[in-house]
Amino acid sequence: MKSQNNRSFRIIIIIPCLFILTSCAAGDAQFSQDNPAGFWYGLWHGIIAVISLIIHIFNENVAVYETNNTGGWYDFGFLLGIICIWSGGSHINCKTASDKKRDKEWEEIGEKVEMKVMRKLREWAEDEEGPDSAKEWEEIGEKVEKKLKRKIREWADRD
C-alpha cells in the first residue's frame, strides 16, 4: 500500500512540474524577429530539449528549437544546456544505494581475502624457519642468481 501511495504522490508532483517546465518551451509566440531568444533562453531550451521533443510529438505548436533567436549565442546556450543536463558526464558520480552497497560488499570481501592470504603467508614463513631453512633459502638464492646471470648473458649475446 505504501508503494502505491508513493507512486501516486510522484505522479501528482511530476505532471505539474512538466507543465511548468514546458511553459517556457521553444516555439512560443513571445519570440519574434524584433524580440529574438538569446543565450539564456538557448540554455533553458537546451535543458528542456528532451521534454520539448516528447511534447512536440503530440503537439506541433511546441518546438524543440527556437527559430527566432540571436544566432551563435542562442546556439551556444542551447548546446551548453543539452551538454550540462543530458550528457553522461554529469552523472559520473551518481550511484544508486544498491551500487554503493555492492561496492562496499566487494571491498569487505577483498579485505577478508587479503587478510586470509597474509595470515597463510605468515604461517608459511614461520613454518619455514628452522635450522635447515637458512640453508634451503641460500640454495634457492644461488639457483635464482645463476639463472638470472645466464639469461642476462643470452640477452647480451643477441646484440
PEPELIN-V990736 format. One line per field, one symbol per residue. ss: DSSP state (H for helix, E for strand, C for the rest). phi: phi as a letter, one per 30 degrees, with the letter a starting at -180 (. if undefined). A space follows every 10 residues. Layout:
BEGIN
ss=???
phi=???
END
This chain:
BEGIN
ss=CHHHHHHHHH HHHHHHHHHH HHCCCCCCCC CCCCCCECHH HHHHHHHCHH HHHHHHHHCC CCCCCCCCEC CHHHHHHHHH HHHHHHCHHH HCCCCCHHHH HHHHHHHHHH HHHHHHHHHH HHHHHHHHCC CCHHHHHHHH HHHHHHHHHH HHHHHHHHC
phi=.ddddddddd dddddddddd dddcddiddd cbddbddced dddddddced dddddddcbd dccdbdddbd jedddddddd ddddccdddd cdcdbddddd ddddddddde dddddddddd dddddddddl dddddddddd dddddddddd ddddddddd
END
